[in-house]
Amino acid sequence: MSETIDTDICVIGAGSGGLSVAAGASQMGARTVLVERGAMGGDCLNYGCVPSKSLIAAAHAAQTIRTADAFGIKTAEPEIDRSGVRDHVRSVIAAIEPNDSQARFEGLGVRVIRESARFTGPAEIAAGEARIRAKYFVVATGSSPLVPPIPGLDETPHYTNETIFDLAEPIEHLVVIGGGPIGLELAQAHRRLGARVTVLEAATLMGKDDPEAAAIVLRRLAAEGVDLREGAKVTGSAKSADGVSVTIEKQDGGAETIAGSHLLVAVGRTPNIADLDLNVAGIEHDRRGITVDAHLKTTNRRVFAIGDVAGSPQFTHIAGYHAGLVIRQALFKLFWTKTDERIVPWVTYTDPELAQVGMREADAVEKLGQGKFTILRWSFEENDRAQAERETHGFVKLILDRKSRVVGATLVGARAGELLLPWALAVQERMKISKMAGVIAPYPTLSEASKRAAGSAFTEALFSERTRKIVRFLLRF
Ligand SMILES: Cc1cc2nc3c(=O)[nH]c(=O)nc-3n(C[C@H](O)[C@H](O)[C@H](O)COP(=O)(O)OP(=O)(O)OC[C@H]3O[C@@H](n4cnc5c(N)ncnc54)[C@H](O)[C@@H]3O)c2cc1C
């Protein structure tokens, strides 16, 4: 039987962004309805961050066994039980699932409706039998794997992030189309779990990252045996007796066919907007997603769009950040609150990890101008903890503006993602580098590399002839 619900906030999509809005809004006193058509938790919990990081952890365990020789520990090649790995991934999801569950949200006072939502007017949606009218709608419907129009791909068995984590069979040779963060994280993980892996990238591998940092990651992947092909445009694919065959056009114009047992497509994301009937509500959109302004408002003044469906950058923490901005506006009427793309951090969870916040070197050249910024660096080779752990590849690279404020940081190395937070704060607060140089870093930690990079801003002045003269003068008294 149809029901009409009047509410303050109606959130469409129970993924990273939608859940944060719903939990916050309801606990702050707003009547909140949450509509979800699939699994609670969205991509991050079910097909994205959580399974991928769990798989990476399993792969890391295997690699630790392989590389233990360096520590004087004799080991054999680890035996990989793919169904055991699959069960590990599933059990991590199961452990986190209660946080995102319908029961938890209903306990917080949210009305949860498990249906597909679509707009029926500028201030109303339909979700199954229900009609929901709200003061504000928040579209948080996320994105799906983009499957490109490669001739033959429809008939070629292939995996995406929505299916690959369910694989429990041994993988002989995984061919990955796409050399971005998702493709490379999964490529390295599968390689470490015993598969041959070939990555095909039409443009540049890790093309959005600092090239110097990306080179360190790519060198490690190649050393571990991942076959990395840059400038390799996939022109066709087919099912074969042994699995799949993929044809590429190479940079020199030649063609090559690569045979694999499994094919993973990881070329990008497409926004989940097709079923929303956005036009009925006057909400503009294009192939990148819903058009929003800096306040995350759509062209319909009572509708916000957040997270992946609002375009890039597409990360769980950005969906969460967006959720906070929407709550401030919808509940507290702080309509001047807006997004600040300057402060967006991201991490690629390969080993070594690549972590970035603020400007990359190329951004600094473009935005500040050549010669108008300073670069500071410290290598993990100069870090005692990294030496002890035999994880010396990588560096901390900082970008300072002319007032010695931190405007960007690129870290590549073991656990670089864990080292990023102080730099995210520094960029956000436009902190002067002297603050980080003055901090006491516990010894021996990888964090010391950050402090030493910061301290290097003062090395030249500190150990200059002028300083020596001053010191010699003062020591006379
Ligand atoms: C393999 C992989 C690894 C990743 N790793 C990371 C990582 O390490 N760190 C990171 O920050 N990000 C990572 N991401 C990105 C991250 O998963 C997304 O940025 C994040 O999930 C986006 O959150 P969201 O709320 O916008 O959308 P989602 O979490 O995708 O949620 C959208 C929800 O809306 C629902 N929905 C869609 N349409 C409708 C409709 N019409 N009616 C009702 N419900 C609907 C969907 O079913 C879904 O549950 C990864 C992504 C992938 C694919």
The ligand as a MOL file (V3000), in Angstrom:
LIG
                    3D

  0  0  0     0  0            999 V3000
M  V30 BEGIN CTAB
M  V30 COUNTS 53 58 0 0 0
M  V30 BEGIN ATOM
M  V30 1 C 38.2750 -1.2050 -5.6000 0
M  V30 2 C 38.0570 0.1240 -4.9280 0
M  V30 3 C 38.8840 0.5000 -3.8930 0
M  V30 4 C 38.6920 1.7110 -3.2490 0
M  V30 5 N 39.5320 2.0590 -2.2460 0
M  V30 6 C 39.3790 3.2440 -1.6260 0
M  V30 7 C 40.2390 3.6050 -0.5530 0
M  V30 8 O 41.1370 2.8500 -0.1770 0
M  V30 9 N 40.0430 4.8010 0.0530 0
M  V30 10 C 39.0490 5.6610 -0.3510 0
M  V30 11 O 38.9270 6.7300 0.2370 0
M  V30 12 N 38.2150 5.3390 -1.3610 0
M  V30 13 C 38.3620 4.1560 -2.0090 0
M  V30 14 N 37.5000 3.8180 -3.0150 0
M  V30 15 C 36.4370 4.7680 -3.4020 0
M  V30 16 C 35.2370 4.6730 -2.4650 0
M  V30 17 O 34.7590 3.3480 -2.4100 0
M  V30 18 C 34.1400 5.6090 -2.9320 0
M  V30 19 O 34.6830 6.8850 -3.1520 0
M  V30 20 C 33.0090 5.7220 -1.9170 0
M  V30 21 O 32.4090 4.4800 -1.6860 0
M  V30 22 C 31.9550 6.7260 -2.4150 0
M  V30 23 O 30.9300 6.8300 -1.4710 0
M  V30 24 P 29.4850 7.3040 -1.9330 0
M  V30 25 O 28.6960 7.4730 -0.6830 0
M  V30 26 O 29.5930 8.4250 -2.8690 0
M  V30 27 O 28.9160 6.0860 -2.7940 0
M  V30 28 P 28.7270 4.5120 -2.4270 0
M  V30 29 O 29.5220 4.1260 -1.2550 0
M  V30 30 O 28.9870 3.7710 -3.6730 0
M  V30 31 O 27.2100 4.4100 -2.0630 0
M  V30 32 C 26.1750 4.6580 -2.9790 0
M  V30 33 C 24.9680 3.8390 -2.6100 0
M  V30 34 O 23.8330 4.3350 -3.3050 0
M  V30 35 C 23.0100 3.2450 -3.6760 0
M  V30 36 N 22.1500 3.6830 -4.7900 0
M  V30 37 C 22.5240 3.9860 -6.0530 0
M  V30 38 N 21.4570 4.3850 -6.7570 0
M  V30 39 C 20.3830 4.3190 -5.9370 0
M  V30 40 C 19.0050 4.5940 -6.0940 0
M  V30 41 N 18.5000 5.0550 -7.2470 0
M  V30 42 N 18.1860 4.3930 -5.0410 0
M  V30 43 C 18.6800 3.9430 -3.8640 0
M  V30 44 N 19.9590 3.6660 -3.6620 0
M  V30 45 C 20.8140 3.8640 -4.6820 0
M  V30 46 C 24.0060 2.1640 -4.0370 0
M  V30 47 O 23.3980 0.8900 -3.9760 0
M  V30 48 C 25.0940 2.3820 -2.9960 0
M  V30 49 O 24.8860 1.5620 -1.8710 0
M  V30 50 C 37.6540 2.5860 -3.6720 0
M  V30 51 C 36.8040 2.2120 -4.7130 0
M  V30 52 C 36.9980 0.9960 -5.3390 0
M  V30 53 C 36.0730 0.6190 -6.4560 0
M  V30 END ATOM
M  V30 BEGIN BOND
M  V30 1 1 1 2
M  V30 2 1 2 3
M  V30 3 2 2 52
M  V30 4 2 3 4
M  V30 5 1 4 5
M  V30 6 1 4 50
M  V30 7 2 5 6
M  V30 8 1 6 7
M  V30 9 1 6 13
M  V30 10 2 7 8
M  V30 11 1 7 9
M  V30 12 1 9 10
M  V30 13 2 10 11
M  V30 14 1 10 12
M  V30 15 2 12 13
M  V30 16 1 13 14
M  V30 17 1 14 15
M  V30 18 1 14 50
M  V30 19 1 15 16
M  V30 20 1 16 17
M  V30 21 1 16 18
M  V30 22 1 18 19
M  V30 23 1 18 20
M  V30 24 1 20 21
M  V30 25 1 20 22
M  V30 26 1 22 23
M  V30 27 1 23 24
M  V30 28 2 24 25
M  V30 29 1 24 26
M  V30 30 1 24 27
M  V30 31 1 27 28
M  V30 32 2 28 29
M  V30 33 1 28 30
M  V30 34 1 28 31
M  V30 35 1 31 32
M  V30 36 1 32 33
M  V30 37 1 33 34
M  V30 38 1 33 48
M  V30 39 1 34 35
M  V30 40 1 35 36
M  V30 41 1 35 46
M  V30 42 1 36 37
M  V30 43 1 36 45
M  V30 44 2 37 38
M  V30 45 1 38 39
M  V30 46 1 39 40
M  V30 47 2 39 45
M  V30 48 1 40 41
M  V30 49 2 40 42
M  V30 50 1 42 43
M  V30 51 2 43 44
M  V30 52 1 44 45
M  V30 53 1 46 47
M  V30 54 1 46 48
M  V30 55 1 48 49
M  V30 56 2 50 51
M  V30 57 1 51 52
M  V30 58 1 52 53
M  V30 END BOND
M  V30 END CTAB
M  END
